[in-house]
Each structure stands twice: as structure tokens, then as C-alpha cells.
């Protein structure tokens, strides 16, 4: 028995060491990639502006940036706190660089997690998450390329009034199907946040467009309920 425990401890230690080394490498590559992406995103409009002599007033630029940023800074913080644990280290870097997190990356990661049977925080989940996000980014890029090529032929379909309701509800349908599985797995935790946010959006329709801002309080409420149920041995 003692030998088996010792072997298990060695395996856990080896996995943890691998995870630390794997994540350290991801942090190094991820930080470099993020800095490069930010430089490119910021540099392109400035380079075009300088080349064409249409640079904006510096004071006006920072004033506008502040007014817009003050809305997005809380959203960015909330999304990071909610998404990072699900995406893992590598998945987070790739997702925040390539975008489409809520409607593409998160569903891919959660589906891959369920198929592979991994748990967040494990080496297996980090690898699965990174692969799934990278695959999603590659597929998205290929689909966009094909879409751009076929944009003109598909114009009548994309502008069809008959299909407009379907296009407008793709993301809600995606997350409704994805979320139902987890609501059914943890109904005690999901019931109150789901009911509260549903009533909020019904009585305050303007909040429907502020879903990113609602992630933090709803996530916090779910965590509080889970902690309470755990303490009461109800989970």
C-alpha cells in the first residue's frame, strides 16, 4: 500500500512539474505574441495616418480613448476572470489574440473537455484546451477566407429577410444548447443566477446588450451559492 501511494505521489509530482514547465513556456510565448499583436494593432492606423497626413489630435485621441475605454475596462476584467479558468493558459493567450471567445473558443474548449474527460488545472486540460482553441482559430480563418471569396455569390442568401431571424439568434441558440447541459448538471447552483438574470433582462431590456457586464455578478453569485452548498454538504 505504501509503495502504491509513493508511486502515485511521484506521478502527481511529475505531472505538476510538467504542467509548470509547460505553462512557463506558454507564458513566455504568449506574452511576446500579445505584445506583438498590440503593437501591430496600434501601429497600423497610426502608420496609415502619418502616410496620408491625417493624424488625429493627440488630446482628442486620448479623450476619446478614455471615454470608450472606461466602458470596456470592466468588461475586459470580468471576461478575464470568467474565461481564463475555463480556457487555461495557452487557450487564454490564443483566445484573447484571435477573438471570438464567447461564440467560438469557449464552446470548443468545453466540448473538447467533455470529450476528453479532462479537468481544469490539469496538464491534460491545458493541452486539450490549447489544441482546441488553436484548431478553432485555424478553422475560423479558413472559413473567413472561403466566405470572402464567396461573398458576392452568397449576398442574396445573407441579405434574405427569411433567414434574418436565424442569423440574429445564432449566438443565443449556441449558448442555450451549450449552457443547458451544465444547468442540468448543477441545477442548485444555476437556478438562482439563471432566474435572476432572466427577470432582469425581461424587466430591463437594455441589459440584454450588456451580457459581458453581467458575467461578473452572475459568476460571483454562482460561486457564492456553490460555496454555501459545499459548506452545508449539499453538493
N, C-alpha and C positions, 0 to 999 in steps of 0.2 A: 504494500500500500504506500509506504513512504517513498519507494522508488518511483511509483507511478506519479505521485504528487510532485516529486522532484523533476521528473520528465516534463510534466505539464507546465511547471513554473519556468523551466528552461525554454519551452516552446513559446510561452507568453512573452518572456523576456526577449527572445529572438524576434518575435513579431513586432514588439514595441520598438526595438532598435531599428528594424527595417522601416517601420512607419515614420520614425523620427528622421531617418536619413532620407527617405522618400519625400517627406514634407519639406525638409530643408532645401532639397533640390528644387521642388516646386516653388517654394517661396523665392528663391534666387531668380529662377527663370520668369516667374510671374511678375515680380517687381520690375525687372528690366523690360518686360513686354508692356506692362501698364504705363511705365514712364515713356516708352517709345510711342505708344498709342496716344497718350495725352499730348505729347509734343507734335505729332503728326496732325491730330485733330485741331489743335490750336494754331499750328503753323500755316496750314493750307489757306484759310480765309485771310490771314494777315499777308501771306505772300501774294495772293491774288490782289489784295487791296493795294499793296505797295507797287505791284507791277502795273496797275491801272490807275494809280493816283487817286484812289477813292477811300483812303483810310478814314475811319470814323474818329470823332473827337474822343480823346482818351478819357476825359471826365464823363462824357456821355456813355461811353462804353462800360466803364466800371459802375456807373449809376444804374444802367440797365441790367448789368450782370447781377448786381446786388438785389434788385427788385425781383428778378426771376429766380435767383439762387436761394433767396430766403424761403421760397416755396419748396424747392427741390431738396434742400439740405436735410430737412426732417424726413422726407420720403427716402432719400438715399440711406440715411441711418437706419430707418425702420426696415428697409429691404435687406440691408446687410445683416442685421441682427436675425432676421427671419430666414433668409435664404442660405447664408453661409453654413449653418449646421447641416442642412439637407444636401448641399452641393459638395461639401468637402473642400479641401484646399485647392487642388487642381481644378475641380469643377467651378469653384468660385472665380478664380482668375480668368478662366476661359469664358465664363458666362458674362462677367462684367465687362470684358473686352468686346465680345461678339454680340451681346444684347439678346433680345427675345427671351428673357429669363422666364417670365411668368407663363407665356403661352407655348414655349418650346423646351427650354432647358430643364425646368423643374419637372414637367411630366415625363421627359426622357429619363431623368435620374431616378425618379420614384418608380417608374416601370421597370427599369434595369435592376433597381434594388430589390423589388419584389420577385423578379425572375431569378436573380442570382441568390436571393436569400441572405443578403448582407445586412449588417447593422452599422449605422453612422458611428464614426470614430475608430473603425477597424481598418487595417490595411486593405482588406478585400473591398470595402466600400469606397475607399479613396481611389483605388484602381478602377473599379466599375464606374464610379461617378465621372472620373476624368475621361475614360473611354467613351461613355455615353454622351457627354457634353461635346467632346471633340467630333464624334460622329454626327451629332445633331448640327453642329456648325458647318461641317463639310456638306451634309445633305441640303441644309438651308441655302448655302452658297450655290450649289448646283441647281437647285430649284429656281433660285432667283435668276441665274444665267438663262435657264430654259424659258422662264417667264418673260424676261426682257426680249428674247428672240421671238417669242410667240405673242408679244404684247398686242401688236396690230391685229393679227387674226382672231385673238380672243376678246377684242374690245367689245363686240356685241354681247358676249356672254357676261363679261364683267360689269357691264352697264345695264344688264337686264333688270327690269323692275320686279320680275317674278322671283329672281334669286336674291334680290337685295336684302330681304329679312334674314335669309340664311347666312349671308356674308356678315351681317351685323351681329349675329349671335354665335359665331364660331368659338370665340374665347369662353363665353359663359357656358356653352354646351360642353366644351372640352373640360373645364374645371368642375362642372357639375358632375360629369361622369367620373372624373378622377377623384373628386372630393367625397362622393357618396361612399366609396369603398372604405375610406378612413373614418367617416362619420359612423358607419355601421360597426367598425372595429372598436371604437371608443365613444359610444353614444352618451355616456355620462359626462364626458369632457366636452363633447361637441355640441350638445343640445342647447345649453345656455348661450354660448357665443353665437351660434347659428341663429337662434331665435332673436337675440338682441340686435344683431346686425340686420336681420331681415326686417324687423319692425322699424329700425332706424331708417333704412332705405325706403320703406313704404311711406312713412310719415314725413321724411325729409328727403325727397327725391334727388336733391342736389348732391347728396353724399354718395350716390351711385358712381359718380365720376371721380370720387376721392378714395377709391379702394386701397391705394397704396398707403394713405394716411391711416386707414382703419386697421392695417395689419398689426401695428404696434399694440393698440389697446385690446384687440381681439386675441392676439397671441398671448399677451400678458394675462388676460382673463382665463384663457385655456390653461396656461401654466399654473395659475393660482388654483384653479379647480382641480387640476391633476395633483398638485402638492397637497391640497386639503384631503382629497380622496385617499392619497397614499398614506397620509398620517392617520387617517381613520381606518386603514386596512380595507378599503372598499374597492381597490383595484386588483 
